[in-house]
Amino acid sequence: MINFLRLPLIFWKLFIAALIIYIMYFLCRLSDFFGEKASAKQRYIFACSVPLAVFLPSLNPSVFWFAGSFTFLVPFAALLITVTPLTFEVFGGRVNPISYIAAAIASVVATSQEQSCAAVLALQVILLIFSAYQRRLRFRQFIPLLPSAVSAAVLVFSPGLRGRGAMEAASGFERFSKMNIFEKLLCGFSNYFAFSFFFSLITTAVFLVLLGASVYEAFGGSRRIKIILSVFAIFASVLCVGVNATYIIIRRTTPDKGFEKMFKSGNYLPLELAVIALCFVFLFSIFILIAALIKKNKKLGFTVGVLFSAAVCCAAVLGFSSSVYASGQRLFYYTLIACAAMYSSLSDSKAKKFAGYAIPTAAFIFYIINCFTYTFLEIPIMG
């Protein structure tokens, strides 16, 4: 039995389960703010499926449920606890002022991991700006930000972080310390493209279908927007399926491995650079659709834009870590939170039915896989 902080394993398993339940609660409450056109049952089933749908891909490594949960699930849940009171106030909900004290405590944990640290600071600043725009800004809303900033400074300037980076670089990414800022950012974005556009096709498909449906509905189903979305869908299919398959056939490896090899060797190959360039064009087109959604539906559009930007920025930040290609899948949480908001706001349509079936099905499959990997791989290895 694993004993951590002199507590038995069952305590930590229950603790992790409680965090997953809290994530589900947050998503259900978030869906309430967008759920004028969907029943509570539909919204809650979708929202509760999101953590399970990304739970397997979010672990690092994917097999070690216990270890993987602690490296990201705990900071991510702490992130949600940190931003919960401010988020609900921005959307017009009632919040107990004492919840800001709990948010301040959770913010210290949220900043203990690089991705959640960047996200929790950015999200708090964005939410405070929205609150000021709505003339709802209060002093209590700043309470979680101060410990977040202090903890982030401690994380960034701590000797342990620099020592860890040097150790990781020496073990498998010797060239990392010689890369300039532009190369590290490009490395981070390539990691995002590999895992988001080429690896998790289910997550990408659900997000793009819901985004297209939301834009289509926001513009009243006009013929012009239908043509634009059709071209976008063709581009998405060609890139995520066609280019992905072609690259695998030519290189006999997946894009993430190909990008990793390129940046580690410093030999920038034309094929890899061309694929990355196409991904940047595709990313730009997604932001154009989000901007169009903001024009017609500010509440939903800003929510989707902030969450999608959080996912992209967290991936870009990873470029400043030598373990960049071991951590790219963790940002799926942010993308699917955006999916929960879009799903809740849509009228009944084929897109909504597709997402309504795809995410719960993926959640069930991943949950079964987790059970098998935990039983037959983690327990025999870890004891």
C-alpha positions as a Markdown table, in Angstrom:
| # | Residue | x | y | z |
|---|---|---|---|---|
| 1 | Met | 0.0 | 0.0 | 0.0 |
| 2 | Ile | 1.3 | 3.4 | -1.0 |
| 3 | Asn | 1.8 | 5.7 | 2.0 |
| 4 | Phe | 2.0 | 9.4 | 1.2 |
| 5 | Leu | 2.2 | 12.0 | 4.0 |
| 6 | Arg | 1.5 | 9.0 | 6.3 |
| 7 | Leu | -2.0 | 8.6 | 4.9 |
| 8 | Pro | -3.2 | 5.3 | 3.3 |
| 9 | Leu | -3.8 | 5.0 | -0.5 |
| 10 | Ile | -7.6 | 4.9 | 0.0 |
| 11 | Phe | -7.5 | 8.4 | 1.4 |
| 12 | Trp | -5.9 | 9.8 | -1.7 |
| 13 | Lys | -8.2 | 7.8 | -4.0 |
| 14 | Leu | -11.2 | 9.3 | -2.3 |
| 15 | Phe | -9.5 | 12.7 | -2.5 |
| 16 | Ile | -9.0 | 12.4 | -6.2 |
| 17 | Ala | -12.6 | 11.2 | -6.6 |
| 18 | Ala | -13.8 | 14.3 | -4.7 |
| 19 | Leu | -11.8 | 16.5 | -7.1 |
| 20 | Ile | -13.4 | 14.9 | -10.1 |
| 21 | Ile | -16.8 | 15.4 | -8.6 |
| 22 | Tyr | -16.0 | 19.1 | -8.0 |
| 23 | Ile | -14.9 | 19.5 | -11.7 |
| 24 | Met | -18.3 | 18.0 | -12.7 |
| 25 | Tyr | -20.1 | 20.4 | -10.4 |
| 26 | Phe | -18.3 | 23.4 | -11.8 |
| 27 | Leu | -19.1 | 22.3 | -15.4 |
| 28 | Cys | -22.8 | 21.7 | -14.5 |
| 29 | Arg | -23.0 | 25.1 | -12.9 |
| 30 | Leu | -21.3 | 26.7 | -15.9 |
| 31 | Ser | -23.8 | 25.0 | -18.2 |
| 32 | Asp | -26.6 | 26.6 | -16.2 |
| 33 | Phe | -25.5 | 30.1 | -17.4 |
| 34 | Phe | -25.8 | 29.0 | -21.0 |
| 35 | Gly | -28.7 | 26.5 | -20.8 |
| 36 | Glu | -31.7 | 28.4 | -22.1 |
| 37 | Lys | -32.1 | 26.0 | -25.0 |
| 38 | Ala | -31.2 | 22.6 | -23.4 |
| 39 | Ser | -32.7 | 20.5 | -20.7 |
| 40 | Ala | -30.8 | 20.2 | -17.4 |
| 41 | Lys | -30.5 | 16.5 | -17.9 |
| 42 | Gln | -28.8 | 16.8 | -21.3 |
| 43 | Arg | -26.5 | 19.5 | -20.0 |
| 44 | Tyr | -25.5 | 17.7 | -16.9 |
| 45 | Ile | -24.8 | 14.4 | -18.7 |
| 46 | Phe | -22.6 | 16.1 | -21.1 |
| 47 | Ala | -20.8 | 18.2 | -18.4 |
| 48 | Cys | -20.2 | 15.1 | -16.2 |
| 49 | Ser | -18.8 | 13.2 | -19.1 |
| 50 | Val | -16.1 | 15.8 | -19.9 |
| 51 | Pro | -13.6 | 15.0 | -17.1 |
| 52 | Leu | -13.9 | 11.2 | -17.9 |
| 53 | Ala | -13.5 | 11.9 | -21.6 |
| 54 | Val | -10.2 | 13.5 | -21.1 |
| 55 | Phe | -9.1 | 11.8 | -18.0 |
| 56 | Leu | -7.0 | 9.1 | -19.7 |
| 57 | Pro | -5.2 | 11.5 | -22.2 |
| 58 | Ser | -4.6 | 14.0 | -19.4 |
| 59 | Leu | -2.4 | 11.7 | -17.4 |
| 60 | Asn | 1.4 | 11.8 | -17.7 |
| 61 | Pro | 2.1 | 9.0 | -18.3 |
| 62 | Ser | -1.3 | 7.6 | -19.2 |
| 63 | Val | -1.0 | 4.4 | -17.2 |
| 64 | Phe | 0.0 | 5.7 | -13.8 |
| 65 | Trp | -3.3 | 6.8 | -12.5 |
| 66 | Phe | -2.1 | 7.7 | -9.0 |
| 67 | Ala | 1.0 | 9.6 | -10.1 |
| 68 | Gly | -0.6 | 11.2 | -13.1 |
| 69 | Ser | -3.5 | 12.5 | -11.1 |
| 70 | Phe | -1.2 | 14.3 | -8.7 |
| 71 | Thr | 0.8 | 16.0 | -11.4 |
| 72 | Phe | -2.1 | 17.7 | -13.1 |
| 73 | Leu | -5.6 | 16.8 | -11.7 |
| 74 | Val | -5.0 | 18.4 | -8.3 |
| 75 | Pro | -3.6 | 21.7 | -9.6 |
| 76 | Phe | -6.4 | 21.8 | -12.3 |
| 77 | Ala | -9.1 | 21.3 | -9.7 |
| 78 | Ala | -7.5 | 23.9 | -7.5 |
| 79 | Leu | -7.5 | 26.2 | -10.5 |
| 80 | Leu | -11.3 | 25.8 | -10.8 |
| 81 | Ile | -11.8 | 26.3 | -7.1 |
| 82 | Thr | -9.7 | 29.5 | -7.4 |
| 83 | Val | -11.8 | 31.0 | -10.3 |
| 84 | Thr | -15.2 | 29.6 | -9.2 |
| 85 | Pro | -16.5 | 32.6 | -7.2 |
| 86 | Leu | -15.3 | 35.2 | -9.6 |
| 87 | Thr | -16.6 | 33.3 | -12.6 |
| 88 | Phe | -20.1 | 32.9 | -11.1 |
| 89 | Glu | -20.2 | 36.6 | -10.2 |
| 90 | Val | -19.2 | 37.6 | -13.7 |
| 91 | Phe | -22.1 | 35.5 | -15.1 |
| 92 | Gly | -24.5 | 37.0 | -12.6 |
| 93 | Gly | -24.7 | 34.3 | -10.0 |
| 94 | Arg | -24.8 | 34.7 | -6.2 |
| 95 | Val | -21.6 | 34.0 | -4.4 |
| 96 | Asn | -20.9 | 33.7 | -0.6 |
| 97 | Pro | -18.0 | 36.1 | 0.1 |
| 98 | Ile | -16.3 | 33.4 | 2.3 |
| 99 | Ser | -15.7 | 31.4 | -0.9 |
| 100 | Tyr | -13.0 | 33.9 | -1.8 |
| 101 | Ile | -11.0 | 32.7 | 1.2 |
| 102 | Ala | -11.2 | 29.1 | 0.0 |
| 103 | Ala | -10.3 | 30.4 | -3.5 |
| 104 | Ala | -7.2 | 32.1 | -2.1 |
| 105 | Ile | -6.0 | 28.9 | -0.4 |
| 106 | Ala | -6.7 | 26.9 | -3.5 |
| 107 | Ser | -4.7 | 29.4 | -5.6 |
| 108 | Val | -1.5 | 28.3 | -3.8 |
| 109 | Val | -2.0 | 24.8 | -5.0 |
| 110 | Ala | -3.1 | 25.9 | -8.5 |
| 111 | Thr | 0.2 | 27.7 | -9.0 |
| 112 | Ser | 2.3 | 24.7 | -8.1 |
| 113 | Gln | 2.3 | 23.3 | -11.7 |
| 114 | Glu | 3.5 | 25.4 | -14.7 |
| 115 | Gln | 0.4 | 25.1 | -16.9 |
| 116 | Ser | -2.2 | 25.7 | -14.2 |
| 117 | Cys | 0.0 | 28.5 | -12.8 |
| 118 | Ala | 0.0 | 30.4 | -16.1 |
| 119 | Ala | -3.7 | 29.7 | -16.6 |
| 120 | Val | -4.9 | 30.6 | -13.1 |
| 121 | Leu | -3.2 | 34.0 | -13.3 |
| 122 | Ala | -4.4 | 34.8 | -16.8 |
| 123 | Leu | -8.0 | 33.7 | -16.1 |
| 124 | Gln | -8.2 | 35.8 | -12.9 |
| 125 | Val | -6.9 | 38.9 | -14.8 |
| 126 | Ile | -9.4 | 38.3 | -17.6 |
| 127 | Leu | -12.3 | 37.8 | -15.2 |
| 128 | Leu | -11.4 | 40.9 | -13.2 |
| 129 | Ile | -11.4 | 42.9 | -16.5 |
| 130 | Phe | -14.9 | 41.5 | -17.3 |
| 131 | Ser | -16.1 | 42.3 | -13.8 |
| 132 | Ala | -14.8 | 45.9 | -14.2 |
| 133 | Tyr | -16.5 | 46.2 | -17.6 |
| 134 | Gln | -19.8 | 45.1 | -16.0 |
| 135 | Arg | -19.2 | 47.6 | -13.1 |
| 136 | Arg | -19.3 | 44.7 | -10.6 |
| 137 | Leu | -15.7 | 45.0 | -9.4 |
| 138 | Arg | -15.3 | 44.5 | -5.7 |
| 139 | Phe | -12.3 | 44.3 | -3.4 |
| 140 | Arg | -13.0 | 40.7 | -2.4 |
| 141 | Gln | -12.5 | 39.6 | -6.0 |
| 142 | Phe | -8.8 | 40.5 | -5.7 |
| 143 | Ile | -8.2 | 38.2 | -2.6 |
| 144 | Pro | -7.2 | 35.0 | -4.6 |
| 145 | Leu | -4.9 | 37.0 | -6.9 |
| 146 | Leu | -2.4 | 38.1 | -4.3 |
| 147 | Pro | -1.4 | 34.5 | -3.1 |
| 148 | Ser | -1.5 | 33.4 | -6.8 |
| 149 | Ala | 1.0 | 36.0 | -7.8 |
| 150 | Val | 3.3 | 35.4 | -4.8 |
| 151 | Ser | 3.2 | 31.6 | -5.4 |
| 152 | Ala | 3.9 | 32.1 | -9.1 |
| 153 | Ala | 6.9 | 34.2 | -8.3 |
| 154 | Val | 8.2 | 31.5 | -5.9 |
| 155 | Leu | 7.7 | 28.9 | -8.6 |
| 156 | Val | 9.5 | 30.8 | -11.3 |
| 157 | Phe | 12.5 | 31.9 | -9.2 |
| 158 | Ser | 12.9 | 28.8 | -7.1 |
| 159 | Pro | 16.3 | 27.0 | -7.4 |
| 160 | Gly | 14.4 | 23.7 | -7.6 |
| 161 | Leu | 12.7 | 24.6 | -10.9 |
| 162 | Arg | 16.0 | 25.7 | -12.5 |
| 163 | Gly | 17.6 | 22.5 | -11.2 |
| 164 | Arg | 14.8 | 20.4 | -12.5 |
| 165 | Gly | 15.0 | 22.1 | -15.9 |
| 166 | Ala | 18.8 | 21.4 | -16.1 |
| 167 | Met | 18.3 | 17.8 | -15.1 |
| 168 | Glu | 15.6 | 17.2 | -17.7 |
| 169 | Ala | 17.6 | 19.0 | -20.4 |
| 170 | Ala | 20.7 | 16.9 | -19.6 |
| 171 | Ser | 18.7 | 13.6 | -19.7 |
| 172 | Gly | 17.0 | 14.0 | -23.1 |
| 173 | Phe | 17.0 | 17.5 | -24.6 |
| 174 | Glu | 20.6 | 18.6 | -24.5 |
| 175 | Arg | 19.9 | 21.4 | -27.1 |
| 176 | Phe | 17.1 | 22.9 | -25.0 |
| 177 | Ser | 19.3 | 25.5 | -23.2 |
| 178 | Lys | 20.7 | 26.8 | -26.5 |
| 179 | Met | 17.3 | 27.4 | -28.0 |
| 180 | Asn | 16.1 | 31.1 | -28.3 |
| 181 | Ile | 12.7 | 32.3 | -27.3 |
| 182 | Phe | 11.3 | 32.0 | -30.8 |
| 183 | Glu | 12.4 | 28.4 | -31.1 |
| 184 | Lys | 10.9 | 27.5 | -27.7 |
| 185 | Leu | 7.6 | 29.2 | -28.6 |
| 186 | Leu | 7.6 | 27.3 | -31.9 |
| 187 | Cys | 8.3 | 24.1 | -30.0 |
| 188 | Gly | 5.4 | 24.7 | -27.7 |
| 189 | Phe | 3.0 | 25.4 | -30.5 |
| 190 | Ser | 4.1 | 22.3 | -32.4 |
| 191 | Asn | 3.4 | 20.3 | -29.3 |
| 192 | Tyr | -0.1 | 21.8 | -29.2 |
| 193 | Phe | -0.7 | 21.1 | -32.9 |
| 194 | Ala | 0.5 | 17.5 | -32.6 |
| 195 | Phe | -1.7 | 16.6 | -29.6 |
| 196 | Ser | -4.7 | 18.7 | -30.4 |
| 197 | Phe | -5.1 | 18.5 | -34.2 |
| 198 | Phe | -3.5 | 15.1 | -34.9 |
| 199 | Phe | -3.7 | 13.0 | -31.7 |
| 200 | Ser | -7.1 | 13.6 | -30.1 |
| 201 | Leu | -9.4 | 13.6 | -33.1 |
| 202 | Ile | -12.5 | 13.0 | -31.0 |
| 203 | Thr | -11.8 | 16.1 | -28.9 |
| 204 | Thr | -11.0 | 18.2 | -31.9 |
| 205 | Ala | -14.0 | 17.0 | -33.9 |
| 206 | Val | -16.5 | 17.7 | -31.0 |
| 207 | Phe | -15.0 | 21.2 | -30.5 |
| 208 | Leu | -15.0 | 22.1 | -34.2 |
| 209 | Val | -18.5 | 20.8 | -34.8 |
| 210 | Leu | -19.9 | 22.7 | -31.8 |
| 211 | Leu | -18.0 | 25.9 | -32.7 |
| 212 | Gly | -19.3 | 25.7 | -36.3 |
| 213 | Ala | -22.9 | 25.0 | -35.1 |
| 214 | Ser | -22.7 | 27.9 | -32.6 |
| 215 | Val | -21.5 | 30.3 | -35.3 |
| 216 | Tyr | -24.1 | 29.0 | -37.7 |
| 217 | Glu | -26.9 | 29.5 | -35.2 |
| 218 | Ala | -25.6 | 32.9 | -34.1 |
| 219 | Phe | -25.8 | 34.2 | -37.7 |
| 220 | Gly | -29.3 | 32.8 | -38.2 |
| 221 | Gly | -28.2 | 30.1 | -40.7 |
| 222 | Ser | -27.3 | 32.5 | -43.4 |
| 223 | Arg | -26.2 | 31.1 | -46.8 |
| 224 | Arg | -22.9 | 33.0 | -46.6 |
| 225 | Ile | -21.9 | 31.6 | -43.2 |
| 226 | Lys | -22.9 | 28.1 | -44.4 |
| 227 | Ile | -20.4 | 28.4 | -47.3 |
| 228 | Ile | -17.7 | 29.7 | -45.0 |
| 229 | Leu | -18.3 | 26.8 | -42.5 |
| 230 | Ser | -18.2 | 24.3 | -45.3 |
| 231 | Val | -14.8 | 25.5 | -46.5 |
| 232 | Phe | -13.6 | 25.5 | -42.9 |
| 233 | Ala | -14.9 | 21.9 | -42.4 |
| 234 | Ile | -13.0 | 20.7 | -45.6 |
| 235 | Phe | -9.8 | 22.4 | -44.4 |
| 236 | Ala | -10.2 | 20.8 | -41.0 |
| 237 | Ser | -10.7 | 17.3 | -42.5 |
| 238 | Val | -7.8 | 17.7 | -44.9 |
| 239 | Leu | -5.4 | 18.8 | -42.2 |
| 240 | Cys | -6.5 | 16.6 | -39.2 |
| 241 | Val | -7.0 | 13.4 | -41.3 |
| 242 | Gly | -5.3 | 13.8 | -44.7 |
| 243 | Val | -2.1 | 15.7 | -43.7 |
| 244 | Asn | -1.9 | 13.6 | -40.5 |
| 245 | Ala | -2.1 | 10.3 | -42.5 |
| 246 | Thr | 0.3 | 11.5 | -45.2 |
| 247 | Tyr | 2.8 | 12.6 | -42.6 |
| 248 | Ile | 2.7 | 9.2 | -40.8 |
| 249 | Ile | 3.1 | 7.3 | -44.2 |
| 250 | Ile | 6.1 | 9.5 | -45.2 |
| 251 | Arg | 7.9 | 9.6 | -41.9 |
| 252 | Arg | 6.6 | 6.3 | -40.5 |
| 253 | Thr | 6.0 | 8.1 | -37.1 |
| 254 | Thr | 3.4 | 10.3 | -35.6 |
| 255 | Pro | 3.6 | 14.1 | -35.9 |
| 256 | Asp | 4.5 | 14.6 | -32.2 |
| 257 | Lys | 7.5 | 12.3 | -32.5 |
| 258 | Gly | 8.5 | 13.9 | -35.7 |
| 259 | Phe | 8.4 | 17.4 | -34.2 |
| 260 | Glu | 10.2 | 16.3 | -31.1 |
| 261 | Lys | 13.0 | 14.8 | -33.2 |
| 262 | Met | 13.3 | 17.9 | -35.3 |
| 263 | Phe | 13.6 | 20.3 | -32.3 |
| 264 | Lys | 15.9 | 18.0 | -30.4 |
| 265 | Ser | 18.3 | 17.7 | -33.4 |
| 266 | Gly | 18.0 | 21.3 | -34.5 |
| 267 | Asn | 17.6 | 20.1 | -38.1 |
| 268 | Tyr | 14.5 | 22.0 | -39.3 |
| 269 | Leu | 13.1 | 19.9 | -42.1 |
| 270 | Pro | 10.8 | 21.4 | -44.9 |
| 271 | Leu | 8.0 | 18.8 | -44.3 |
| 272 | Glu | 7.7 | 19.4 | -40.6 |
| 273 | Leu | 7.8 | 23.2 | -41.1 |
| 274 | Ala | 5.2 | 23.0 | -43.8 |
| 275 | Val | 2.9 | 21.0 | -41.5 |
| 276 | Ile | 3.4 | 23.5 | -38.7 |
| 277 | Ala | 2.7 | 26.4 | -41.0 |
| 278 | Leu | -0.6 | 24.8 | -42.1 |
| 279 | Cys | -1.5 | 24.3 | -38.4 |
| 280 | Phe | -0.9 | 28.0 | -37.7 |
| 281 | Val | -3.3 | 28.9 | -40.6 |
| 282 | Phe | -5.9 | 26.5 | -39.2 |
| 283 | Leu | -5.4 | 28.0 | -35.7 |
| 284 | Phe | -5.9 | 31.5 | -37.1 |
| 285 | Ser | -9.1 | 30.4 | -38.9 |
| 286 | Ile | -10.5 | 29.0 | -35.6 |
| 287 | Phe | -9.9 | 32.4 | -33.9 |
| 288 | Ile | -11.7 | 34.1 | -36.8 |
| 289 | Leu | -14.7 | 31.9 | -36.2 |
| 290 | Ile | -14.6 | 32.7 | -32.4 |
| 291 | Ala | -14.4 | 36.4 | -33.3 |
| 292 | Ala | -17.4 | 36.0 | -35.5 |
| 293 | Leu | -19.2 | 34.3 | -32.6 |
| 294 | Ile | -18.3 | 37.1 | -30.2 |
| 295 | Lys | -19.8 | 39.6 | -32.7 |
| 296 | Lys | -23.2 | 37.9 | -32.4 |
| 297 | Asn | -23.1 | 36.4 | -29.0 |
| 298 | Lys | -20.7 | 38.1 | -26.7 |
| 299 | Lys | -21.4 | 36.0 | -23.6 |
| 300 | Leu | -20.8 | 32.7 | -25.3 |
| 301 | Gly | -18.1 | 34.0 | -27.7 |
| 302 | Phe | -15.9 | 35.5 | -25.0 |
| 303 | Thr | -16.3 | 32.3 | -22.8 |
| 304 | Val | -15.2 | 30.1 | -25.7 |
| 305 | Gly | -12.4 | 32.5 | -26.7 |
| 306 | Val | -10.9 | 32.7 | -23.2 |
| 307 | Leu | -11.0 | 29.0 | -22.7 |
| 308 | Phe | -9.6 | 28.2 | -26.1 |
| 309 | Ser | -6.9 | 30.8 | -25.7 |
| 310 | Ala | -6.1 | 29.2 | -22.3 |
| 311 | Ala | -5.5 | 25.9 | -24.0 |
| 312 | Val | -3.3 | 27.4 | -26.7 |
| 313 | Cys | -1.3 | 29.5 | -24.2 |
| 314 | Cys | -0.7 | 26.6 | -21.9 |
| 315 | Ala | 0.7 | 24.6 | -24.8 |
| 316 | Ala | 2.9 | 27.5 | -25.8 |
| 317 | Val | 4.2 | 27.9 | -22.2 |
| 318 | Leu | 5.3 | 24.3 | -22.3 |
| 319 | Gly | 7.9 | 25.2 | -24.9 |
| 320 | Phe | 9.9 | 26.7 | -22.1 |
| 321 | Ser | 10.1 | 23.3 | -20.4 |
| 322 | Ser | 12.5 | 20.6 | -21.7 |
| 323 | Ser | 9.8 | 18.0 | -21.0 |
| 324 | Val | 7.4 | 19.7 | -23.5 |
| 325 | Tyr | 6.5 | 16.6 | -25.5 |
| 326 | Ala | 5.5 | 14.7 | -22.3 |
| 327 | Ser | 2.8 | 17.1 | -21.3 |
| 328 | Gly | 0.8 | 18.3 | -24.3 |
| 329 | Gln | -2.4 | 16.4 | -23.7 |
| 330 | Arg | -3.3 | 18.0 | -20.4 |
| 331 | Leu | -4.8 | 21.1 | -22.0 |
| 332 | Phe | -7.8 | 19.1 | -23.3 |
| 333 | Tyr | -9.7 | 20.1 | -20.2 |
| 334 | Tyr | -9.9 | 23.8 | -21.3 |
| 335 | Thr | -11.1 | 22.8 | -24.8 |
| 336 | Leu | -13.9 | 20.6 | -23.5 |
| 337 | Ile | -15.1 | 23.2 | -20.9 |
| 338 | Ala | -15.6 | 25.4 | -23.9 |
| 339 | Cys | -17.5 | 22.5 | -25.5 |
| 340 | Ala | -19.8 | 22.3 | -22.4 |
| 341 | Ala | -20.7 | 26.0 | -22.8 |
| 342 | Met | -21.4 | 25.7 | -26.5 |
| 343 | Tyr | -23.4 | 22.5 | -26.1 |
| 344 | Ser | -25.6 | 24.0 | -23.4 |
| 345 | Ser | -26.4 | 27.1 | -25.6 |
| 346 | Leu | -27.3 | 25.3 | -28.8 |
| 347 | Ser | -30.8 | 24.4 | -30.0 |
| 348 | Asp | -31.4 | 20.8 | -30.9 |
| 349 | Ser | -29.5 | 20.0 | -34.1 |
| 350 | Lys | -27.3 | 17.2 | -35.7 |
| 351 | Ala | -24.2 | 18.9 | -34.3 |
| 352 | Lys | -25.6 | 18.8 | -30.8 |
| 353 | Lys | -26.7 | 15.2 | -31.1 |
| 354 | Phe | -23.2 | 14.2 | -32.4 |
| 355 | Ala | -21.5 | 15.9 | -29.4 |
| 356 | Gly | -24.1 | 14.5 | -27.0 |
| 357 | Tyr | -23.3 | 11.0 | -28.1 |
| 358 | Ala | -19.6 | 11.3 | -28.7 |
| 359 | Ile | -18.4 | 12.7 | -25.4 |
| 360 | Pro | -20.4 | 10.3 | -23.1 |
| 361 | Thr | -19.3 | 7.4 | -25.3 |
| 362 | Ala | -15.6 | 8.5 | -25.2 |
| 363 | Ala | -16.0 | 8.9 | -21.4 |
| 364 | Phe | -17.3 | 5.3 | -21.0 |
| 365 | Ile | -14.5 | 3.9 | -23.2 |
| 366 | Phe | -11.8 | 5.8 | -21.5 |
| 367 | Tyr | -13.1 | 4.8 | -18.1 |
| 368 | Ile | -13.0 | 1.1 | -19.0 |
| 369 | Ile | -9.5 | 1.5 | -20.3 |
| 370 | Asn | -8.5 | 3.2 | -17.1 |
| 371 | Cys | -9.8 | 0.3 | -15.1 |
| 372 | Phe | -7.9 | -2.2 | -17.2 |
| 373 | Thr | -4.6 | -0.2 | -17.1 |
| 374 | Tyr | -4.8 | 0.4 | -13.4 |
| 375 | Thr | -5.6 | -3.3 | -12.7 |
| 376 | Phe | -3.2 | -5.0 | -15.1 |
| 377 | Leu | -0.4 | -2.4 | -15.4 |
| 378 | Glu | -0.2 | 0.0 | -12.5 |
| 379 | Ile | -0.8 | -2.3 | -9.6 |
| 380 | Pro | 1.7 | -5.0 | -10.8 |
| 381 | Ile | 4.4 | -2.3 | -11.5 |
| 382 | Met | 3.8 | -0.1 | -8.4 |
| 383 | Gly | 2.8 | -2.8 | -6.0 |
